[in-house]
Amino acid sequence: MVIVTGITGQLGYDVALELEKRGEDFIATSRKEIDLNDEKSIKTFIKSHQPSAVIHCAAYTAVDKAESEAEQALMVNGMATRYIAEACRDIDAKLLYPSTDYVFGGDGHIPYEINDEKNPCNVYGRSKLLGEDSVRALIRNHFIVRISWVFGLNGKNFVKTMLNLANKNKKLRVVCDQIGSPTYTKDLAPLLVDMIHTEKFGTYHATNEGFCSWAEFAKEIFKQAKKNVEVEEILTVDYPTPARRPFNSRLSKNSLDEAGFNRLPTWQDALKRYLVELKA
């Protein structure tokens, strides 16, 4: 049996759908079942259900808000993950922890390898790195999967934001000097479920194939959605946010290749299928 946390989020939602599609025995949880601020709630729930694996999708993901709510971000992404890792270790369950490109410094132009130096540039990145460190230190049977620029059916994301703005604007200013890879949760979910049925423990990078800037991503969204919107490319310095963003979010997928896992489709292909899903 598998426990999935964060069912109300984009990734948890699609992981639960994937498990359901495969006819697997699972429990999907939200804040109602597990209070991530409460060590006892976390450990009691996991130990009482004795899962073979936990896919811990629940997270504090409000990147800008985290700057003023550092304690909460570090609690949910760091300490709660520690408690889950301890519970999984105690019952010999596998743990899969989705992490983020934000654990890196975001400099340069070369895709990050899994063991490159970590240097988060904001509170959110530090909180997810704290979670990673706990998982690595506490439990051998773990998978850490770093992802970036996530979009899915359930919840807010860049694609939905752009489509909403396109209904009211004919011209939008979008940052062009942050480069990364979009990740479609419906493509990612099967990979995560495949992973927990293996013993190929370790750290991975998994995003849809190809790199783009946010501006290029926006242009492709409008092109595929047939929206007549002009995108003005601007620099990060012209669009200040409370949390600093990495310029380089490129992640190398060599880790997937070496373990024999399939890479995800291109982000353009993922976007095409996602837009169909949104319409449906």
C-alpha positions, 0 to 999 in steps of 0.5 A, a space after each residue: 500500500 502507498 500513501 500519497 501526501 498533498 492530494 489537493 496539490 498539482 502533483 499529489 493529485 496526478 500521482 493519486 490518479 496514476 495509482 488509481 489507474 494502475 489498480 494499486 492500493 493507496 491512501 491519498 491524504 490532505 491536511 485533514 488526515 495529516 497535520 504537517 505541523 504536528 510530529 505526532 499526527 504525521 508519525 501516528 498516521 504513517 505507522 498505523 497504515 504500514 505503507 510499503 512506500 510514501 510519496 510525499 508531494 505535500 509542500 509549502 510552495 508559495 515561493 514569495 510568501 515564504 520570505 515572510 513566512 520562513 518558519 512555516 516554510 521550513 516547518 512544512 518542507 523541512 521538519 515535516 519531511 524529517 518526521 515522515 522520513 523517521 516514520 518510514 525508516 521505523 517501518 522499513 517503507 520507501 520514501 519518495 520526496 519531490 524536490 526542486 531546482 531551487 536547491 541550486 544557486 541558479 548561476 551559469 548556463 550549464 544544466 545542474 548534475 545531481 551532486 553539484 553544489 547546493 546554494 539556494 537563493 531564497 527561503 523556499 529553496 533552503 526549506 526544500 534542501 532541509 527536507 532533502 538533507 533529512 531524507 538522505 541522512 535518515 533513510 536508505 530506501 529513498 528517492 529524491 526527485 528534483 523538478 521545476 516549473 510545474 503545471 498540472 490540472 489541479 491548482 495554480 500554475 504559469 499556464 493557467 495564469 497566462 491564459 487568464 491574462 490573455 483574456 484581458 490583455 493583448 500585450 504581456 511583459 514576461 521575464 526572458 533571462 530565467 531558463 529552465 524546463 516545464 514539468 507536466 505532473 501527468 507525465 511525471 506521475 507515472 515515473 514516480 510510481 515506477 520508481 517506488 517499485 524499484 530498489 534504484 534509490 538515490 537522487 534524480 532530476 525529472 522534468 519534461 525535455 528541452 529548455 526555455 525562458 518564461 517568455 518563450 514558454 508564454 509565447 508557446 502557450 499563446 501559439 498553441 492556445 491560438 491567443 493573439 497576445 504579444 509577449 514583451 521580453 523583459 529582464 528579471 531586474 525589471 520584474 522584482 519579486 520578494 523572493 530571488 529567482 534562479 537564472 539557471 534552472 536547467 537540470 541534467 537528466 543523466 541520472 535518469 539515463 544511468 538508472 534506466 528510467 525513461 525521460 519525459 516527453 518534450 515540454 512543447 508536447 506536454 503543453 499540447 496535451 495539457 491544453 486539451 486536458 484543460 478544455 475537457 
